[in-house]
Amino acid sequence: MSILSGKNILLGVTAGIAAYKSASLVRLFIKSGAHVKVVMTPSAKEFVTPLTLSTLSKHPVYSSFTNEEDDNAVWNNHVELGLWADVFVIAPATANTLSKMANGVCDNLLLATYLSAKCPVYFAPTMDLDMYKHPSTLQSFEKLNDFGNIMIPATSGELASGLVGEGRMAEPDDIVSIIENDILGRLPLRGKKVLITAGPTHEAIDPVRFIGNHSSGKMGFEIAKAAANLGAEVILITGPTHQKAPHALIHVIPVVSAQDMYKEVHKYFTTSDIAILSAAVADYKPKEVANKKIKKKSETLTLELEKTKDILGSLGEIKKQQYLVGFALETNNELEHAKGKLKRKNLNLIVLNSLNDKGAGFKTDTNKVTFIDDKDNIYEFQLKSKAEVASDLLNKIISEIDA
């Protein structure tokens, strides 16, 4: 899956002959899993129809501040468009539009949106050979690069004038690839391997029964998605759960028991840079597992339990360069117990959450956590979505490993 999956991409189309390629570009962005909206300059409609781009993007196409054919004249809010976008791509970008962008001219909806955008802006120039080499055009490129915009250079080939040379807009496949690689290259966890555990474990009593807990795995899966979105290569070892992790950078390894998880974790830990163990691993398992279903013969059933292997503690004993994070779900003396676990298991950071906090713990979309690091710093957070908690956790880890 592409790094663009789930992102909001705003495509700006200007009045160049290469505008016909914008239809292919929309299709490629949609295929990558992105949400796409299109804003056009009024003159661009002479090269490609809004109907084509609207059909492909599944959104209305914007080209003016109001819908001229609408008697009620609804305002197309350029600020909202700019804030909606995670990525703004202007392709094709003509010499006229590039000059206006470089000099703050704002005489159409596309330019107003550009000046409002807070996201990365990519532009793919298209123009004839002499125009591409003109000092004013080169000055526009330089200014836009200084603004932090990213240029997707034109290629050489046959131009609309019949000349052959530089000025041909990059092909849609190449534009998508350049944007994907640029985003990946800027991500703070690019090149890092992150090991994550999630979900419960099921400890068999007999072929049909098990000891387990109420963990849904949602917290671990959100951490995995957040890490992958930051460029990490993620190994996600998960107990039984209905959660999904549709991301090209996440390799999911399903397990059932604590022993299964122990084996898989140790297989990948030595090559990991970061390990985040959020799984709710059973502390005990039946000492003997019946090979046939236990029949109900009496009013009581006694099971002899034995400890499972301490996965987190075993990693703390062998860790070298790894940044190791554990979780502590507590019901009383929360800080004291979490700090003790942090030290006993040789962790860099522990994430504390309490079942006493409404909206925290198992089977919820939210969590209320406290981070405690190995320098005895405490960071308390309010109730947030688990996706936001995952983002906070990764930001904290990044700040530590980059320090």
N, C-alpha and C positions, 0 to 999 in steps of 0.2 A: 504494500500500500504506500502511496505517495505521502511525503511530508506535508503536502498541500491538503490532504484529506481533512475535511471539517472546517477548513479556513474559508473566510469570506474574501473573495477576490473581486475587486472592482476593475473592470476593463474599460479604459478610455480609448475611443476610436476617433481618429482625426481624418481630415480630407486628403488622403493620399490613395493612389491606385492600389497600394498594398492593403487597403481596407478590406478587400475581398478575403484576405487571409484571417480576418478576425473571426469569421464563422468557424473555421477549423480550430482556432485558438480557444474559443468558448467550449467547443466539444471536448478538447483535450483537458481543459480545466475541470469540466464536469466529470469526465472519465476518471480523473485523479481523485475524485471525491469532494471537490470544493463546491462552495455555493457561489454563484456568479451573478453579478449585476453589471449592466453595460450603460455607460454614459457616452454620448456622441456629441461632436460639434455639429451645428446645423448643416454645414456643408458636407459632412461625412455621409449624410443620408443620400447624397447623389452617387455614392460609390457602392454602398451596401444598405439594404433596407432594414429599418428597425424591426419589421415583422420577422425577418430571418433570425436576427439576434435574440429577439424576445422569445421566439419559439424554442431556440436551442438552450437559452439560459433559464427558461421557465419563469422569467421575471419581466416586468415592463421595462422598456428601454427609455432612458432619460436623455433629452436633448435640449430642453429649454427650462426656464425657471417655472413656467406654468404649462399645463396641458392646453395648448392653444385651441384644440377642437372641443374642449370641455367648457360649457357655458358657465359652470361654477368656478372655473379657473383655480384648480387645486395647486398649491405651491409645492414644487419639488425642492425639498430642503437639502441644499448642498452640504450643510454642516453634518446632518444625519448620515448622508451618504459617505462622507469622509470618515466619520467615526465608526460606521458599520464595517468598513474595510479593514481586514488584516493585512492585505497586500493590494497596492494600486499599480496596475500595469497599463501604460499608455503605449498602444501598439496598433496601428502605426503612429509614430510621432513625427509630424511634418516640421519643416524648418520654421514655419510660421508659429506653430504651437510651442515649439521649443524656445523660440525667442521670447514669446510672451511669458512662458513659465520662468525663464531666467530673469526677466525684468519686472515681474509682479503685475503684468497686465491681466486684467480680469474682466473680459467682455463676453464670456459665455459660461454655461453651467459647468462644463468640464474644467475650465480654469479655476472657477470659484471652488469647486470640489477639491482640486489639487492644492489650493492654498489652505484648505481646511483640514486636509488629511494629516493624521498623526502616525500613520503606518509607513513601512518602507515603500518607496516609489521606484518602479522600474520603468525605463523608457526605451523603446526600440525605434531608432530613427529610420526614416525612409525619405529619400530625395535623390535627385540626379547627381551625377558625379561632381560637377563643378560646384553645386550648392553644398554638397557634403564637405568639400574642401575649403569653402569660403571662410575667411577669417571671422566673420560674424557668427557663423555656425559653430566653428571651433570654440569661440568665446562662450557661446551658449552651453556647449558640452562641459566646458571647464567650470562655469558657474553652477550648473546643476550638480556636477560631481562634488563641488565645494559645499552645496546644500545637503549632501548626504544621499542624493538620488543615485540610483545605480543604472548605468548605461549598458544596454545590450547591443553591442556594436553591429553595424550593418555589415553585410557580406558583399563580396564582389560577384558580379554576374551581369546579365543583360538587363538594362534599365528601360523604363517606359519610353525614353527618348530614342531608343535604338542604340545608344552608346553602351559600351561594356566597361564596367569598373565598379568602384566602391560606392555604396549608397542603397543597395537592395536590402530591404528589411529581412532580418533573420527569419528563418522558417519557424512555424509554430512549434514543432517538436523541439527545436533547439531553444526557443524562448522558454518553454516549460522546464526543460532540463537545466538551463542556466539559473532559473529562479530557484528550482529545487536545490541545486548544489550550493547556491549562494546562501540560502536559508540554513541548510545543514552546516555549512562552514562557519556560520556565525553562532551556532548553538553552543551553550557553555558545557554541555556534556558530550559533545562530539568526540568520538574516539574512546569514550569511557565504557566499561562494562559494569552493569548494575545487576546484582542478584537480589531478587525479591521473593519472599514467601507470602502466601495469602491463604485465606479460608481456614476451615477446620481440618482436623484429622478424624478419621473414623477407626476406632479400635475394635476389632471383631470380638464378639462373644461366642457366636456360632455362625453358621453360613448365612443367617438372615438378620441377625441383630448386631448392634455395635454400640459402643460408648462414644458420644460426640458432644458437640456444643452448638450454640446458636449462631456462630459466625457465618456471615454471608459471603465473605471474601471481598466485599465492595471496597474497603479501604485499601487493601493491597493492590487491587486492580486499578484503582485511581492513581496510586503511586506509580504503578508500571506505565500507565498512559502518560502521566506527567513527565516521567523520566525519558520515555521515548520521544515525546514532543520536544524535549530539550536536546535531542540528538544521541542519547545513550543507546547502546546495544543492551537490551534487557532480557535476562533469563528469569521468567516468572514460574516459580514452582508452587503449584496450587493444590490444596486439598479439594474434596468434592464441593462443587459450587455451580451455580447457573450463570455466573458472570462471564462476559466475553471480552476479549482484548484484540479487536481487529486492527492491528498495526504492524507494518512490515518489520519494525525494529523490535517487536516483542516475540520471543520464542517461549511458548507456553508448554510446561511439562506437568501433566496431571499426575498426582499421587493420591494415595488413600490414607495410609497409616503414618504415624510418627516415624517409624523405622524407614519407610519408603522416602519420606521427606529428608531424613537424616542423610541417607545415602546420596540422594540427588544434590543436596546442598553442598556436601563435601566434594562432590565431583566437580562443581563449578567455582567453589569459593577461592581457590588458590589463584585463579586467573581473573578474578573480579577486582575492580577498584573500589566499589561501594557495595555493601550488603545491608539490606533493609529487611528485617525479619518481622513481618506484621502478622504472620499466621497465628491462629489460636490453637497451638499444638496441645494435644491431651497430655496431662502430667502423668497419668497412670493408664495402664492397659491390663486386661485380664491375663493372669499368669498362665492359665491354660485355656485354649480355644477349642470348643467342642467341634468335632468334624460333622456332626449332625445337629439338626434343630433340637434345642432343649425343650422337652415337653413340660407342660404345666402339671406338675404332680403334687405340689404342696403349696401352702399359703405363702411361704417365703422362699427366697432363692439367695444363697450366699455366693458371692464371687470373691475370689482372692485376687487382688490387684498388685501389680508391681510397677515401679517407676519406668517411664519411657526415657530414652536417651535425651539428655539436655542439648538440644541442637545449638541454641544461642551460646551457651556456656562453652561448648566444645570449639566454637569458632573463636571465641575470645581467647582461648588458650593458644591457638595456632596463628592468630592474625599477625601480619607483618605490616604491609603498607595499606591494607584495606581500611576504609572508614566504615565502622560497624555500628548499626542502629538497631535497637530493640524496642519493643512495645511493652507497656505494663498496663493491664486493665485491673483496677483496684476498686475495692468497696469501702476500705477504712484505712486510716493512716497512710493516705495515698502518697504524699511526698516522701515520707520516711521509707516506705517500701520500694518506691521507684529508685530513690538514691541508692539504696542497698543493692538493688538488682544491677544498677549501672556499674557499681564498683566490683561486685562479685563476678560479673561476667565480662569485665574488661571492655566495656562499650565506650564508644566516642560520644554517643547521644542516646537518650531514651525518650520515648514518646509516652506520656502518661495520659490516660483517660479513665474516667470514673463512671461506674454504673449509677452513681448517685446524681449525675448531671443529666437533666432531662434532654433528650435528643442526642445523647452520646451512646457509644457502645455498639452492640450488634443490631443488625437488621434495620438500620436507619440510613437515610441519605445525608445525615449531618454528623458532626463530631465536635467535641469540645476538648481540646488537648492542651497539655503543657510540655514544653521541651526542656530537658535538663541535660546539660553537656558535661564533659569530663573535667571542666574547669569550675564546676558548681554554679554555672550561670543558669538562671531559670527564666523561661519565656512563656508567659501565659497568654492564651488566645481565647477569644469569645467563641460562641457557637457558630460554626461555619459549615458549608457543604463539605463533603469528603474530598471533592475535587479541589476546593480551596485549601483544605488542610494539606493535601498532597503537594500543592504548589508551594505552600509555606515551608514544608519539610525539605523539598528539593532546594529551595532558595537558601535555607539555613545550611544545608550540606555544602552547596556550591561556595558559599561565603567562607566555610571552614577549609575546604580543600584548596581554595585559591589564596588563602591568607598567607 
